[in-house]
Amino acid sequence: MNLMQRYILGELLRVFALLVVILTVMLVFVGVLREAAERGLGFAQIVQIMPFIVPSMLPFTIPATLLLTVTVVYGRLAGDLEVTAAKAAGINPISLLTPAFALGFVLAICSFGLTNYAIPWGIDNTERIVTQAMEEIFLDMLSSQHYVSDPENGYSITVEDVTENGILKNPTFRYRNESHDQVTMNAEMARIHFDMEEKKVLLHLKRARGSIPGQDAAAWLDDRVLPLPLDMASSERSARNLTIDTMKTKMSESKRNIALNSLQRDQEAAMLLLTGNFQQLSGDRILEYASFEASQQLDNRKMHTEIHNRYSMAASCLFFVFLGGPFAVIQARRQFITSFIMCFLPILLFYYPTMFLMANFGKTAAVDPAWGMWVPNLIMGAVGIMMLRRVTRH
């Protein structure tokens, strides 16, 4: 790179680093406060999850920050007539924009890596910290009140004491089994474990005795794991919080489930036809097969759309530069904040709504997300080409 390009790249990196830190810190505090309010976390848990919130914010802050950076740097260069001087010296303006294109390409790769790997990693660690917090809160309630009840899920726990290492002394558990019988379990000791993947509270019982009212026999269990339901805001992780490899694996499993479901449906329909039970062809059982297949296909479309949306959103860094750089040069005499607003406002009003519209079309199978998710970038690229032609001509 020549001296001018190195100078421009240095200015881009300096301004981008400053702006991305400021904007990310602001959004991180908003995200942490929201997470703390939803989960009921304390100050210690907030400090622990803060490093894992940053990766989830960067893919959204990087494109806008890069656009503002390009607007600031190239607007100032053009305003100081450095672009005009370079053109008078026979230097192609595209060579002055090359550092911005290179930075946009690198940040597009980084943004994709953050979206595909860092966000799932951050979600996993955040859930781990939240799980530990829930266990601590649960044990603190048992230690202070010696009783915890969950009427919605139909169980209660009474303990004599809770040790420092989380062991329950002489606990009594009451819950309803699959037959809706009230079961009472008395144990000498027990340990609680929160399983976030299965959404259950696992009670490890030692030397326990179980009884059911109206039944004389009692079951003696030396070592028993008692699963209890755990209320969670969302039982399934959204596609946005999964890696592409995980989504592809789930899509393959879903296709196998759809094929197996179709085979079972056809076999059951054939048996109904053979037995002359034609009314059951429109019964609840057949409708369940259709509902299951529709649900699996919807999940597949969501993940398929998310995969292409991930590539498109990462590439938006390069397209933002492709539009913002020439536009800032054209608007040389204006303030950089004015140029940024004039450039970002159409993006805010047209680019993102079009992206969301194409995502919804992809989920409903109205368009193929393989090309639909790239429509906003292509529109922005077309406008960028027109801006670039004006810069090179005049």
NORHU-V190827 format. One record per backbone hydrogen bond with DSSP energy under -0.5 kcal/mol. CO is the residue of the C=O (numbers start at 1). NH is the residue of the N-H. Records with the same first field share a line. If there is no record, write none. Layout:
BEGIN
CO->NH, NH
END
This chain:
BEGIN
2->6
3->7
4->8
5->9
6->10
7->11
8->12
9->13
10->14
11->15
12->16
13->17
14->18
15->19
16->20
17->21
18->22
19->23
20->24
21->25
22->26
23->27
24->28
25->29
26->30
27->31
28->32
29->33
30->34
31->35
32->36
33->37
34->38
35->39
36->40, 41
42->46
43->47
44->48
45->49
46->50
47->51
49->52, 53
50->53, 54
51->55
53->57
54->57, 58
55->59
57->60, 61
58->62
60->64
61->65
62->66
63->67
64->68
65->69
66->70
67->71
68->72
69->73
70->74
71->75
72->76
73->77
74->78
75->79
76->80
77->82, 83
78->81
81->85
82->86
83->87
84->88
85->89
86->91
87->90
92->95, 96
93->97
94->98
97->101
98->102
99->103
100->104
101->105
102->106
103->107
104->108
105->109
106->110
107->111
108->112
109->113
110->114
111->115
112->116
113->117, 118
114->119
117->121
118->122
119->123
120->124
121->125
122->126
123->127
124->128
125->129
126->130
127->131
128->132
129->133
130->134
131->135
132->136
133->137
134->138
135->139
136->140
137->141
138->142
139->143
140->144
141->145, 146, 147
142->146
146->159
148->157
150->154, 155
154->176
155->150
156->174
157->148
158->172
161->169
163->166
166->192
167->163
168->190
169->160, 161
171->187
172->158
173->185
174->156
175->183
177->180
181->177, 183
182->213
183->175
184->186, 211
185->173
186->209
188->170
189->206
190->168
191->204
193->195, 202
194->196
195->199, 200
199->230
200->195, 202
201->203, 228
202->193, 204
203->205, 226
204->191
205->224
206->188, 189
207->188
208->221
209->186
210->219
211->184
212->215
219->210, 221
221->208
222->207
224->205, 226
225->227
226->203
228->201
238->241
239->242
243->247
244->248
245->249
246->250
247->251
248->252
249->253
250->254
251->255
252->256
253->257
254->258
255->259
256->260
257->261
258->262
259->263
260->264
261->265
262->266
263->267
264->268
265->269
266->270
267->271
268->272
269->273
270->274
271->275
272->277
273->276
276->278
277->280
278->281
279->282
280->283
283->287
284->288
285->289
286->290
287->291
288->292
289->293
290->294
291->295
292->296
293->297
294->298
295->299
296->300
297->301
298->302
299->303
300->304
301->305
302->306
303->307
304->308
305->309
306->310
307->311
308->312
309->313
310->314
311->315
312->316
314->317
315->318, 319
316->320
317->321
318->322
319->323
320->324
321->325
323->327
324->328
325->329
326->330
327->331
329->332
331->334
335->339
336->340
337->341
338->342
339->343
340->344
341->345
342->346
343->347
344->348
345->349
346->350, 351
347->351, 352
350->354
351->355
352->356
353->357
354->358
355->359
356->360
357->361
358->362
359->363
360->364
361->366, 367
362->365
367->369
368->371, 372
369->373
371->374
372->375
374->378
375->379
376->380
377->381
378->382
379->383
380->384
381->385
382->386
383->387
384->388
385->389
386->390
387->391
388->392
389->393
390->394
END
